[in-house]
């Protein structure tokens, strides 16, 4: 196999350790990464969300404001908060999967099984699909002219 000394990282990651990319090397005894999402932080900067197999989730900068408000509302209505620890900001709501799009659009699946979503522009077709199909994954595209998204259903169908 291809092994590296402790503290050594792949050459391409070393090349990215600049202020522009903001790559920071670290190690953890935590479980494997389940999902990684790139989000837009304050001022339009790139940010991230990561969830792990152990149910813990972390984010770097920010999540869509409407998602945070919705999770806080659901928490007041009975979603159990959990404690998370680790580097970066921790989420107390155990998001298992997150997809973010333009204009604050999001699709979030919580560990509890609850699914929360919002689209930043009126789109009846998106709303119909979300309400009537068993969703597995969502990807948002540009909203320059119209909304743009692709949905993968749990039965393997793709809708766009």
Phi and psi in radians as a Rosetta constraint file:
Dihedral C 1 N 2 CA 2 C 2 CIRCULARHARMONIC -1.735 0.35
Dihedral N 2 CA 2 C 2 N 3 CIRCULARHARMONIC 1.727 0.35
Dihedral C 2 N 3 CA 3 C 3 CIRCULARHARMONIC -1.902 0.35
Dihedral N 3 CA 3 C 3 N 4 CIRCULARHARMONIC 2.712 0.35
Dihedral C 3 N 4 CA 4 C 4 CIRCULARHARMONIC -2.250 0.35
Dihedral N 4 CA 4 C 4 N 5 CIRCULARHARMONIC 2.627 0.35
Dihedral C 4 N 5 CA 5 C 5 CIRCULARHARMONIC -1.181 0.35
Dihedral N 5 CA 5 C 5 N 6 CIRCULARHARMONIC 2.682 0.35
Dihedral C 5 N 6 CA 6 C 6 CIRCULARHARMONIC -0.973 0.35
Dihedral N 6 CA 6 C 6 N 7 CIRCULARHARMONIC 2.294 0.35
Dihedral C 6 N 7 CA 7 C 7 CIRCULARHARMONIC 1.542 0.35
Dihedral N 7 CA 7 C 7 N 8 CIRCULARHARMONIC -0.204 0.35
Dihedral C 7 N 8 CA 8 C 8 CIRCULARHARMONIC -1.550 0.35
Dihedral N 8 CA 8 C 8 N 9 CIRCULARHARMONIC 2.478 0.35
Dihedral C 8 N 9 CA 9 C 9 CIRCULARHARMONIC -2.192 0.35
Dihedral N 9 CA 9 C 9 N 10 CIRCULARHARMONIC 2.965 0.35
Dihedral C 9 N 10 CA 10 C 10 CIRCULARHARMONIC -1.025 0.35
Dihedral N 10 CA 10 C 10 N 11 CIRCULARHARMONIC 2.498 0.35
Dihedral C 10 N 11 CA 11 C 11 CIRCULARHARMONIC -0.918 0.35
Dihedral N 11 CA 11 C 11 N 12 CIRCULARHARMONIC -0.743 0.35
Dihedral C 11 N 12 CA 12 C 12 CIRCULARHARMONIC -1.136 0.35
Dihedral N 12 CA 12 C 12 N 13 CIRCULARHARMONIC -0.558 0.35
Dihedral C 12 N 13 CA 13 C 13 CIRCULARHARMONIC -1.236 0.35
Dihedral N 13 CA 13 C 13 N 14 CIRCULARHARMONIC -0.670 0.35
Dihedral C 13 N 14 CA 14 C 14 CIRCULARHARMONIC -1.033 0.35
Dihedral N 14 CA 14 C 14 N 15 CIRCULARHARMONIC -0.689 0.35
Dihedral C 14 N 15 CA 15 C 15 CIRCULARHARMONIC -1.127 0.35
Dihedral N 15 CA 15 C 15 N 16 CIRCULARHARMONIC -0.428 0.35
Dihedral C 15 N 16 CA 16 C 16 CIRCULARHARMONIC -1.540 0.35
Dihedral N 16 CA 16 C 16 N 17 CIRCULARHARMONIC -0.113 0.35
Dihedral C 16 N 17 CA 17 C 17 CIRCULARHARMONIC -1.331 0.35
Dihedral N 17 CA 17 C 17 N 18 CIRCULARHARMONIC 1.295 0.35
Dihedral C 17 N 18 CA 18 C 18 CIRCULARHARMONIC -2.287 0.35
Dihedral N 18 CA 18 C 18 N 19 CIRCULARHARMONIC 2.934 0.35
Dihedral C 18 N 19 CA 19 C 19 CIRCULARHARMONIC -1.092 0.35
Dihedral N 19 CA 19 C 19 N 20 CIRCULARHARMONIC -0.575 0.35
Dihedral C 19 N 20 CA 20 C 20 CIRCULARHARMONIC -1.108 0.35
Dihedral N 20 CA 20 C 20 N 21 CIRCULARHARMONIC -0.827 0.35
Dihedral C 20 N 21 CA 21 C 21 CIRCULARHARMONIC -1.486 0.35
Dihedral N 21 CA 21 C 21 N 22 CIRCULARHARMONIC -0.491 0.35
Dihedral C 21 N 22 CA 22 C 22 CIRCULARHARMONIC 1.131 0.35
Dihedral N 22 CA 22 C 22 N 23 CIRCULARHARMONIC 0.526 0.35
Dihedral C 22 N 23 CA 23 C 23 CIRCULARHARMONIC -1.325 0.35
Dihedral N 23 CA 23 C 23 N 24 CIRCULARHARMONIC 2.304 0.35
Dihedral C 23 N 24 CA 24 C 24 CIRCULARHARMONIC -2.224 0.35
Dihedral N 24 CA 24 C 24 N 25 CIRCULARHARMONIC 2.211 0.35
Dihedral C 24 N 25 CA 25 C 25 CIRCULARHARMONIC -1.436 0.35
Dihedral N 25 CA 25 C 25 N 26 CIRCULARHARMONIC 2.551 0.35
Dihedral C 25 N 26 CA 26 C 26 CIRCULARHARMONIC -2.792 0.35
Dihedral N 26 CA 26 C 26 N 27 CIRCULARHARMONIC 2.958 0.35
Dihedral C 26 N 27 CA 27 C 27 CIRCULARHARMONIC -2.349 0.35
Dihedral N 27 CA 27 C 27 N 28 CIRCULARHARMONIC 2.772 0.35
Dihedral C 27 N 28 CA 28 C 28 CIRCULARHARMONIC -2.723 0.35
Dihedral N 28 CA 28 C 28 N 29 CIRCULARHARMONIC 2.606 0.35
Dihedral C 28 N 29 CA 29 C 29 CIRCULARHARMONIC -1.602 0.35
Dihedral N 29 CA 29 C 29 N 30 CIRCULARHARMONIC 0.113 0.35
Dihedral C 29 N 30 CA 30 C 30 CIRCULARHARMONIC -1.192 0.35
Dihedral N 30 CA 30 C 30 N 31 CIRCULARHARMONIC 2.896 0.35
Dihedral C 30 N 31 CA 31 C 31 CIRCULARHARMONIC -1.235 0.35
Dihedral N 31 CA 31 C 31 N 32 CIRCULARHARMONIC 3.140 0.35
Dihedral C 31 N 32 CA 32 C 32 CIRCULARHARMONIC -1.165 0.35
Dihedral N 32 CA 32 C 32 N 33 CIRCULARHARMONIC 2.684 0.35
Dihedral C 32 N 33 CA 33 C 33 CIRCULARHARMONIC -1.274 0.35
Dihedral N 33 CA 33 C 33 N 34 CIRCULARHARMONIC 2.246 0.35
Dihedral C 33 N 34 CA 34 C 34 CIRCULARHARMONIC -1.580 0.35
Dihedral N 34 CA 34 C 34 N 35 CIRCULARHARMONIC -0.735 0.35
Dihedral C 34 N 35 CA 35 C 35 CIRCULARHARMONIC -2.652 0.35
Dihedral N 35 CA 35 C 35 N 36 CIRCULARHARMONIC 2.484 0.35
Dihedral C 35 N 36 CA 36 C 36 CIRCULARHARMONIC -2.287 0.35
Dihedral N 36 CA 36 C 36 N 37 CIRCULARHARMONIC 2.306 0.35
Dihedral C 36 N 37 CA 37 C 37 CIRCULARHARMONIC -2.247 0.35
Dihedral N 37 CA 37 C 37 N 38 CIRCULARHARMONIC 2.411 0.35
Dihedral C 37 N 38 CA 38 C 38 CIRCULARHARMONIC -1.580 0.35
Dihedral N 38 CA 38 C 38 N 39 CIRCULARHARMONIC 2.267 0.35
Dihedral C 38 N 39 CA 39 C 39 CIRCULARHARMONIC -2.152 0.35
Dihedral N 39 CA 39 C 39 N 40 CIRCULARHARMONIC 3.032 0.35
Dihedral C 39 N 40 CA 40 C 40 CIRCULARHARMONIC -1.829 0.35
Dihedral N 40 CA 40 C 40 N 41 CIRCULARHARMONIC 2.137 0.35
Dihedral C 40 N 41 CA 41 C 41 CIRCULARHARMONIC -1.556 0.35
Dihedral N 41 CA 41 C 41 N 42 CIRCULARHARMONIC -2.979 0.35
Dihedral C 41 N 42 CA 42 C 42 CIRCULARHARMONIC -0.997 0.35
Dihedral N 42 CA 42 C 42 N 43 CIRCULARHARMONIC 2.380 0.35
Dihedral C 42 N 43 CA 43 C 43 CIRCULARHARMONIC 1.244 0.35
Dihedral N 43 CA 43 C 43 N 44 CIRCULARHARMONIC 0.241 0.35
Dihedral C 43 N 44 CA 44 C 44 CIRCULARHARMONIC 1.488 0.35
Dihedral N 44 CA 44 C 44 N 45 CIRCULARHARMONIC 0.122 0.35
Dihedral C 44 N 45 CA 45 C 45 CIRCULARHARMONIC -1.345 0.35
Dihedral N 45 CA 45 C 45 N 46 CIRCULARHARMONIC 2.693 0.35
Dihedral C 45 N 46 CA 46 C 46 CIRCULARHARMONIC -1.232 0.35
Dihedral N 46 CA 46 C 46 N 47 CIRCULARHARMONIC 2.466 0.35
Dihedral C 46 N 47 CA 47 C 47 CIRCULARHARMONIC -2.427 0.35
Dihedral N 47 CA 47 C 47 N 48 CIRCULARHARMONIC -3.093 0.35
Dihedral C 47 N 48 CA 48 C 48 CIRCULARHARMONIC -2.574 0.35
Dihedral N 48 CA 48 C 48 N 49 CIRCULARHARMONIC 2.799 0.35
Dihedral C 48 N 49 CA 49 C 49 CIRCULARHARMONIC -2.302 0.35
Dihedral N 49 CA 49 C 49 N 50 CIRCULARHARMONIC 2.376 0.35
Dihedral C 49 N 50 CA 50 C 50 CIRCULARHARMONIC -2.390 0.35
Dihedral N 50 CA 50 C 50 N 51 CIRCULARHARMONIC 2.376 0.35
Dihedral C 50 N 51 CA 51 C 51 CIRCULARHARMONIC -2.075 0.35
Dihedral N 51 CA 51 C 51 N 52 CIRCULARHARMONIC 2.608 0.35
Dihedral C 51 N 52 CA 52 C 52 CIRCULARHARMONIC -2.078 0.35
Dihedral N 52 CA 52 C 52 N 53 CIRCULARHARMONIC 2.869 0.35
Dihedral C 52 N 53 CA 53 C 53 CIRCULARHARMONIC -1.042 0.35
Dihedral N 53 CA 53 C 53 N 54 CIRCULARHARMONIC -0.467 0.35
Dihedral C 53 N 54 CA 54 C 54 CIRCULARHARMONIC -1.402 0.35
Dihedral N 54 CA 54 C 54 N 55 CIRCULARHARMONIC 0.073 0.35
Dihedral C 54 N 55 CA 55 C 55 CIRCULARHARMONIC 1.588 0.35
Dihedral N 55 CA 55 C 55 N 56 CIRCULARHARMONIC -0.134 0.35
Dihedral C 55 N 56 CA 56 C 56 CIRCULARHARMONIC -1.409 0.35
Dihedral N 56 CA 56 C 56 N 57 CIRCULARHARMONIC 2.599 0.35
Dihedral C 56 N 57 CA 57 C 57 CIRCULARHARMONIC -2.428 0.35
Dihedral N 57 CA 57 C 57 N 58 CIRCULARHARMONIC 2.570 0.35
Dihedral C 57 N 58 CA 58 C 58 CIRCULARHARMONIC -2.449 0.35
Dihedral N 58 CA 58 C 58 N 59 CIRCULARHARMONIC 2.677 0.35
Dihedral C 58 N 59 CA 59 C 59 CIRCULARHARMONIC -2.432 0.35
Dihedral N 59 CA 59 C 59 N 60 CIRCULARHARMONIC 2.773 0.35
Dihedral C 59 N 60 CA 60 C 60 CIRCULARHARMONIC -1.545 0.35
Dihedral N 60 CA 60 C 60 N 61 CIRCULARHARMONIC -0.901 0.35
Dihedral C 60 N 61 CA 61 C 61 CIRCULARHARMONIC -2.109 0.35
Dihedral N 61 CA 61 C 61 N 62 CIRCULARHARMONIC -1.185 0.35
Dihedral C 61 N 62 CA 62 C 62 CIRCULARHARMONIC -2.737 0.35
Dihedral N 62 CA 62 C 62 N 63 CIRCULARHARMONIC 2.814 0.35
Dihedral C 62 N 63 CA 63 C 63 CIRCULARHARMONIC -2.037 0.35
Dihedral N 63 CA 63 C 63 N 64 CIRCULARHARMONIC 2.854 0.35
Dihedral C 63 N 64 CA 64 C 64 CIRCULARHARMONIC -0.938 0.35
Dihedral N 64 CA 64 C 64 N 65 CIRCULARHARMONIC 2.279 0.35
Dihedral C 64 N 65 CA 65 C 65 CIRCULARHARMONIC -0.924 0.35
Dihedral N 65 CA 65 C 65 N 66 CIRCULARHARMONIC -0.768 0.35
Dihedral C 65 N 66 CA 66 C 66 CIRCULARHARMONIC -1.132 0.35
Dihedral N 66 CA 66 C 66 N 67 CIRCULARHARMONIC -0.566 0.35
Dihedral C 66 N 67 CA 67 C 67 CIRCULARHARMONIC -1.172 0.35
Dihedral N 67 CA 67 C 67 N 68 CIRCULARHARMONIC -0.802 0.35
Dihedral C 67 N 68 CA 68 C 68 CIRCULARHARMONIC -1.044 0.35
Dihedral N 68 CA 68 C 68 N 69 CIRCULARHARMONIC -0.789 0.35
Dihedral C 68 N 69 CA 69 C 69 CIRCULARHARMONIC -1.073 0.35
Dihedral N 69 CA 69 C 69 N 70 CIRCULARHARMONIC -0.723 0.35
Dihedral C 69 N 70 CA 70 C 70 CIRCULARHARMONIC -1.164 0.35
Dihedral N 70 CA 70 C 70 N 71 CIRCULARHARMONIC -0.756 0.35
Dihedral C 70 N 71 CA 71 C 71 CIRCULARHARMONIC -1.128 0.35
Dihedral N 71 CA 71 C 71 N 72 CIRCULARHARMONIC -0.717 0.35
Dihedral C 71 N 72 CA 72 C 72 CIRCULARHARMONIC -1.093 0.35
Dihedral N 72 CA 72 C 72 N 73 CIRCULARHARMONIC -0.689 0.35
Dihedral C 72 N 73 CA 73 C 73 CIRCULARHARMONIC -1.124 0.35
Dihedral N 73 CA 73 C 73 N 74 CIRCULARHARMONIC -0.801 0.35
Dihedral C 73 N 74 CA 74 C 74 CIRCULARHARMONIC -1.128 0.35
Dihedral N 74 CA 74 C 74 N 75 CIRCULARHARMONIC -0.616 0.35
Dihedral C 74 N 75 CA 75 C 75 CIRCULARHARMONIC -1.104 0.35
Dihedral N 75 CA 75 C 75 N 76 CIRCULARHARMONIC -0.741 0.35
Dihedral C 75 N 76 CA 76 C 76 CIRCULARHARMONIC -1.109 0.35
Dihedral N 76 CA 76 C 76 N 77 CIRCULARHARMONIC -0.476 0.35
Dihedral C 76 N 77 CA 77 C 77 CIRCULARHARMONIC -1.623 0.35
Dihedral N 77 CA 77 C 77 N 78 CIRCULARHARMONIC 0.184 0.35
Dihedral C 77 N 78 CA 78 C 78 CIRCULARHARMONIC 2.176 0.35
Dihedral N 78 CA 78 C 78 N 79 CIRCULARHARMONIC -0.081 0.35
Dihedral C 78 N 79 CA 79 C 79 CIRCULARHARMONIC -1.213 0.35
Dihedral N 79 CA 79 C 79 N 80 CIRCULARHARMONIC 2.265 0.35
Dihedral C 79 N 80 CA 80 C 80 CIRCULARHARMONIC -1.293 0.35
Dihedral N 80 CA 80 C 80 N 81 CIRCULARHARMONIC 2.235 0.35
Dihedral C 80 N 81 CA 81 C 81 CIRCULARHARMONIC -1.370 0.35
Dihedral N 81 CA 81 C 81 N 82 CIRCULARHARMONIC 2.641 0.35
Dihedral C 81 N 82 CA 82 C 82 CIRCULARHARMONIC -2.236 0.35
Dihedral N 82 CA 82 C 82 N 83 CIRCULARHARMONIC 2.832 0.35
Dihedral C 82 N 83 CA 83 C 83 CIRCULARHARMONIC -1.682 0.35
Dihedral N 83 CA 83 C 83 N 84 CIRCULARHARMONIC 2.393 0.35
Dihedral C 83 N 84 CA 84 C 84 CIRCULARHARMONIC -2.209 0.35
Dihedral N 84 CA 84 C 84 N 85 CIRCULARHARMONIC 2.571 0.35
Dihedral C 84 N 85 CA 85 C 85 CIRCULARHARMONIC -2.402 0.35
Dihedral N 85 CA 85 C 85 N 86 CIRCULARHARMONIC 2.848 0.35
Dihedral C 85 N 86 CA 86 C 86 CIRCULARHARMONIC 2.433 0.35
Dihedral N 86 CA 86 C 86 N 87 CIRCULARHARMONIC -3.108 0.35
Dihedral C 86 N 87 CA 87 C 87 CIRCULARHARMONIC -1.262 0.35
Dihedral N 87 CA 87 C 87 N 88 CIRCULARHARMONIC 2.560 0.35
Dihedral C 87 N 88 CA 88 C 88 CIRCULARHARMONIC 1.461 0.35
Dihedral N 88 CA 88 C 88 N 89 CIRCULARHARMONIC -3.054 0.35
Dihedral C 88 N 89 CA 89 C 89 CIRCULARHARMONIC -1.387 0.35
Dihedral N 89 CA 89 C 89 N 90 CIRCULARHARMONIC 2.498 0.35
Dihedral C 89 N 90 CA 90 C 90 CIRCULARHARMONIC -1.881 0.35
Dihedral N 90 CA 90 C 90 N 91 CIRCULARHARMONIC 2.549 0.35
Dihedral C 90 N 91 CA 91 C 91 CIRCULARHARMONIC -1.667 0.35
Dihedral N 91 CA 91 C 91 N 92 CIRCULARHARMONIC 2.415 0.35
Dihedral C 91 N 92 CA 92 C 92 CIRCULARHARMONIC -1.705 0.35
Dihedral N 92 CA 92 C 92 N 93 CIRCULARHARMONIC 0.220 0.35
Dihedral C 92 N 93 CA 93 C 93 CIRCULARHARMONIC -2.031 0.35
Dihedral N 93 CA 93 C 93 N 94 CIRCULARHARMONIC -0.002 0.35
Dihedral C 93 N 94 CA 94 C 94 CIRCULARHARMONIC 0.897 0.35
Dihedral N 94 CA 94 C 94 N 95 CIRCULARHARMONIC 1.200 0.35
Dihedral C 94 N 95 CA 95 C 95 CIRCULARHARMONIC -1.352 0.35
Dihedral N 95 CA 95 C 95 N 96 CIRCULARHARMONIC 2.183 0.35
Dihedral C 95 N 96 CA 96 C 96 CIRCULARHARMONIC -1.519 0.35
Dihedral N 96 CA 96 C 96 N 97 CIRCULARHARMONIC -0.699 0.35
Dihedral C 96 N 97 CA 97 C 97 CIRCULARHARMONIC -2.455 0.35
Dihedral N 97 CA 97 C 97 N 98 CIRCULARHARMONIC 2.426 0.35
Dihedral C 97 N 98 CA 98 C 98 CIRCULARHARMONIC -2.491 0.35
Dihedral N 98 CA 98 C 98 N 99 CIRCULARHARMONIC 2.334 0.35
Dihedral C 98 N 99 CA 99 C 99 CIRCULARHARMONIC -2.245 0.35
Dihedral N 99 CA 99 C 99 N 100 CIRCULARHARMONIC 2.268 0.35
Dihedral C 99 N 100 CA 100 C 100 CIRCULARHARMONIC -2.039 0.35
Dihedral N 100 CA 100 C 100 N 101 CIRCULARHARMONIC 2.581 0.35
Dihedral C 100 N 101 CA 101 C 101 CIRCULARHARMONIC -2.395 0.35
Dihedral N 101 CA 101 C 101 N 102 CIRCULARHARMONIC -2.998 0.35
Dihedral C 101 N 102 CA 102 C 102 CIRCULARHARMONIC -1.094 0.35
Dihedral N 102 CA 102 C 102 N 103 CIRCULARHARMONIC 2.746 0.35
Dihedral C 102 N 103 CA 103 C 103 CIRCULARHARMONIC 0.987 0.35
Dihedral N 103 CA 103 C 103 N 104 CIRCULARHARMONIC 0.580 0.35
Dihedral C 103 N 104 CA 104 C 104 CIRCULARHARMONIC 1.335 0.35
Dihedral N 104 CA 104 C 104 N 105 CIRCULARHARMONIC 0.255 0.35
Dihedral C 104 N 105 CA 105 C 105 CIRCULARHARMONIC -1.184 0.35
Dihedral N 105 CA 105 C 105 N 106 CIRCULARHARMONIC 2.578 0.35
Dihedral C 105 N 106 CA 106 C 106 CIRCULARHARMONIC -2.764 0.35
Dihedral N 106 CA 106 C 106 N 107 CIRCULARHARMONIC 2.779 0.35
Dihedral C 106 N 107 CA 107 C 107 CIRCULARHARMONIC -2.402 0.35
Dihedral N 107 CA 107 C 107 N 108 CIRCULARHARMONIC 2.121 0.35
Dihedral C 107 N 108 CA 108 C 108 CIRCULARHARMONIC -2.285 0.35
Dihedral N 108 CA 108 C 108 N 109 CIRCULARHARMONIC 2.343 0.35
Dihedral C 108 N 109 CA 109 C 109 CIRCULARHARMONIC -1.990 0.35
Dihedral N 109 CA 109 C 109 N 110 CIRCULARHARMONIC 2.119 0.35
Dihedral C 109 N 110 CA 110 C 110 CIRCULARHARMONIC -1.535 0.35
Dihedral N 110 CA 110 C 110 N 111 CIRCULARHARMONIC 2.745 0.35
Dihedral C 110 N 111 CA 111 C 111 CIRCULARHARMONIC -1.006 0.35
Dihedral N 111 CA 111 C 111 N 112 CIRCULARHARMONIC -0.556 0.35
Dihedral C 111 N 112 CA 112 C 112 CIRCULARHARMONIC -1.146 0.35
Dihedral N 112 CA 112 C 112 N 113 CIRCULARHARMONIC -0.244 0.35
Dihedral C 112 N 113 CA 113 C 113 CIRCULARHARMONIC 1.759 0.35
Dihedral N 113 CA 113 C 113 N 114 CIRCULARHARMONIC -0.262 0.35
Dihedral C 113 N 114 CA 114 C 114 CIRCULARHARMONIC -1.155 0.35
Dihedral N 114 CA 114 C 114 N 115 CIRCULARHARMONIC 2.376 0.35
Dihedral C 114 N 115 CA 115 C 115 CIRCULARHARMONIC -1.993 0.35
Dihedral N 115 CA 115 C 115 N 116 CIRCULARHARMONIC 2.275 0.35
Dihedral C 115 N 116 CA 116 C 116 CIRCULARHARMONIC -2.135 0.35
Dihedral N 116 CA 116 C 116 N 117 CIRCULARHARMONIC 2.410 0.35
Dihedral C 116 N 117 CA 117 C 117 CIRCULARHARMONIC -2.645 0.35
Dihedral N 117 CA 117 C 117 N 118 CIRCULARHARMONIC 2.744 0.35
Dihedral C 117 N 118 CA 118 C 118 CIRCULARHARMONIC -2.778 0.35
Dihedral N 118 CA 118 C 118 N 119 CIRCULARHARMONIC 2.506 0.35
Dihedral C 118 N 119 CA 119 C 119 CIRCULARHARMONIC -2.041 0.35
Dihedral N 119 CA 119 C 119 N 120 CIRCULARHARMONIC 2.415 0.35
Dihedral C 119 N 120 CA 120 C 120 CIRCULARHARMONIC -1.285 0.35
Dihedral N 120 CA 120 C 120 N 121 CIRCULARHARMONIC -0.085 0.35
Dihedral C 120 N 121 CA 121 C 121 CIRCULARHARMONIC -2.457 0.35
Dihedral N 121 CA 121 C 121 N 122 CIRCULARHARMONIC 2.598 0.35
Dihedral C 121 N 122 CA 122 C 122 CIRCULARHARMONIC -1.050 0.35
Dihedral N 122 CA 122 C 122 N 123 CIRCULARHARMONIC 2.210 0.35
Dihedral C 122 N 123 CA 123 C 123 CIRCULARHARMONIC -2.641 0.35
Dihedral N 123 CA 123 C 123 N 124 CIRCULARHARMONIC 1.699 0.35
Dihedral C 123 N 124 CA 124 C 124 CIRCULARHARMONIC -1.077 0.35
Dihedral N 124 CA 124 C 124 N 125 CIRCULARHARMONIC -0.644 0.35
Dihedral C 124 N 125 CA 125 C 125 CIRCULARHARMONIC -1.134 0.35
Dihedral N 125 CA 125 C 125 N 126 CIRCULARHARMONIC -0.772 0.35
Dihedral C 125 N 126 CA 126 C 126 CIRCULARHARMONIC -1.042 0.35
Dihedral N 126 CA 126 C 126 N 127 CIRCULARHARMONIC -0.824 0.35
Dihedral C 126 N 127 CA 127 C 127 CIRCULARHARMONIC -1.073 0.35
Dihedral N 127 CA 127 C 127 N 128 CIRCULARHARMONIC -0.711 0.35
Dihedral C 127 N 128 CA 128 C 128 CIRCULARHARMONIC -1.108 0.35
Dihedral N 128 CA 128 C 128 N 129 CIRCULARHARMONIC -0.809 0.35
Dihedral C 128 N 129 CA 129 C 129 CIRCULARHARMONIC -1.077 0.35
Dihedral N 129 CA 129 C 129 N 130 CIRCULARHARMONIC -0.797 0.35
Dihedral C 129 N 130 CA 130 C 130 CIRCULARHARMONIC -1.095 0.35
Dihedral N 130 CA 130 C 130 N 131 CIRCULARHARMONIC -0.611 0.35
Dihedral C 130 N 131 CA 131 C 131 CIRCULARHARMONIC -1.416 0.35
Dihedral N 131 CA 131 C 131 N 132 CIRCULARHARMONIC -0.438 0.35
Dihedral C 131 N 132 CA 132 C 132 CIRCULARHARMONIC -1.952 0.35
Dihedral N 132 CA 132 C 132 N 133 CIRCULARHARMONIC -0.202 0.35
Dihedral C 132 N 133 CA 133 C 133 CIRCULARHARMONIC -2.041 0.35
Dihedral N 133 CA 133 C 133 N 134 CIRCULARHARMONIC 2.757 0.35
Dihedral C 133 N 134 CA 134 C 134 CIRCULARHARMONIC -1.563 0.35
Dihedral N 134 CA 134 C 134 N 135 CIRCULARHARMONIC 1.746 0.35
Dihedral C 134 N 135 CA 135 C 135 CIRCULARHARMONIC -1.448 0.35
Dihedral N 135 CA 135 C 135 N 136 CIRCULARHARMONIC 2.406 0.35
Dihedral C 135 N 136 CA 136 C 136 CIRCULARHARMONIC -1.864 0.35
Dihedral N 136 CA 136 C 136 N 137 CIRCULARHARMONIC -0.873 0.35
Dihedral C 136 N 137 CA 137 C 137 CIRCULARHARMONIC -2.511 0.35
Dihedral N 137 CA 137 C 137 N 138 CIRCULARHARMONIC 2.661 0.35
Dihedral C 137 N 138 CA 138 C 138 CIRCULARHARMONIC -2.341 0.35
Dihedral N 138 CA 138 C 138 N 139 CIRCULARHARMONIC 2.407 0.35
Dihedral C 138 N 139 CA 139 C 139 CIRCULARHARMONIC -2.265 0.35
Dihedral N 139 CA 139 C 139 N 140 CIRCULARHARMONIC 2.303 0.35
Dihedral C 139 N 140 CA 140 C 140 CIRCULARHARMONIC -1.767 0.35
Dihedral N 140 CA 140 C 140 N 141 CIRCULARHARMONIC 2.521 0.35
Dihedral C 140 N 141 CA 141 C 141 CIRCULARHARMONIC -1.938 0.35
Dihedral N 141 CA 141 C 141 N 142 CIRCULARHARMONIC -2.769 0.35
Dihedral C 141 N 142 CA 142 C 142 CIRCULARHARMONIC -1.228 0.35
Dihedral N 142 CA 142 C 142 N 143 CIRCULARHARMONIC 2.581 0.35
Dihedral C 142 N 143 CA 143 C 143 CIRCULARHARMONIC -1.953 0.35
Dihedral N 143 CA 143 C 143 N 144 CIRCULARHARMONIC 0.440 0.35
Dihedral C 143 N 144 CA 144 C 144 CIRCULARHARMONIC -0.980 0.35
Dihedral N 144 CA 144 C 144 N 145 CIRCULARHARMONIC -0.877 0.35
Dihedral C 144 N 145 CA 145 C 145 CIRCULARHARMONIC -1.834 0.35
Dihedral N 145 CA 145 C 145 N 146 CIRCULARHARMONIC -0.808 0.35
Dihedral C 145 N 146 CA 146 C 146 CIRCULARHARMONIC -2.533 0.35
Dihedral N 146 CA 146 C 146 N 147 CIRCULARHARMONIC 3.022 0.35
Dihedral C 146 N 147 CA 147 C 147 CIRCULARHARMONIC -1.193 0.35
Dihedral N 147 CA 147 C 147 N 148 CIRCULARHARMONIC 2.645 0.35
Dihedral C 147 N 148 CA 148 C 148 CIRCULARHARMONIC -2.447 0.35
Dihedral N 148 CA 148 C 148 N 149 CIRCULARHARMONIC 2.171 0.35
Dihedral C 148 N 149 CA 149 C 149 CIRCULARHARMONIC -2.774 0.35
Dihedral N 149 CA 149 C 149 N 150 CIRCULARHARMONIC 2.778 0.35
Dihedral C 149 N 150 CA 150 C 150 CIRCULARHARMONIC -2.336 0.35
Dihedral N 150 CA 150 C 150 N 151 CIRCULARHARMONIC 2.348 0.35
Dihedral C 150 N 151 CA 151 C 151 CIRCULARHARMONIC -2.141 0.35
Dihedral N 151 CA 151 C 151 N 152 CIRCULARHARMONIC 2.296 0.35
Dihedral C 151 N 152 CA 152 C 152 CIRCULARHARMONIC -1.843 0.35
Dihedral N 152 CA 152 C 152 N 153 CIRCULARHARMONIC 2.181 0.35
Dihedral C 152 N 153 CA 153 C 153 CIRCULARHARMONIC -1.526 0.35
Dihedral N 153 CA 153 C 153 N 154 CIRCULARHARMONIC 2.799 0.35
Dihedral C 153 N 154 CA 154 C 154 CIRCULARHARMONIC -1.145 0.35
Dihedral N 154 CA 154 C 154 N 155 CIRCULARHARMONIC -0.344 0.35
Dihedral C 154 N 155 CA 155 C 155 CIRCULARHARMONIC -1.561 0.35
Dihedral N 155 CA 155 C 155 N 156 CIRCULARHARMONIC 0.102 0.35
Dihedral C 155 N 156 CA 156 C 156 CIRCULARHARMONIC 1.662 0.35
Dihedral N 156 CA 156 C 156 N 157 CIRCULARHARMONIC -0.184 0.35
Dihedral C 156 N 157 CA 157 C 157 CIRCULARHARMONIC -1.187 0.35
Dihedral N 157 CA 157 C 157 N 158 CIRCULARHARMONIC 2.575 0.35
Dihedral C 157 N 158 CA 158 C 158 CIRCULARHARMONIC -2.016 0.35
Dihedral N 158 CA 158 C 158 N 159 CIRCULARHARMONIC 2.417 0.35
Dihedral C 158 N 159 CA 159 C 159 CIRCULARHARMONIC -2.283 0.35
Dihedral N 159 CA 159 C 159 N 160 CIRCULARHARMONIC 2.414 0.35
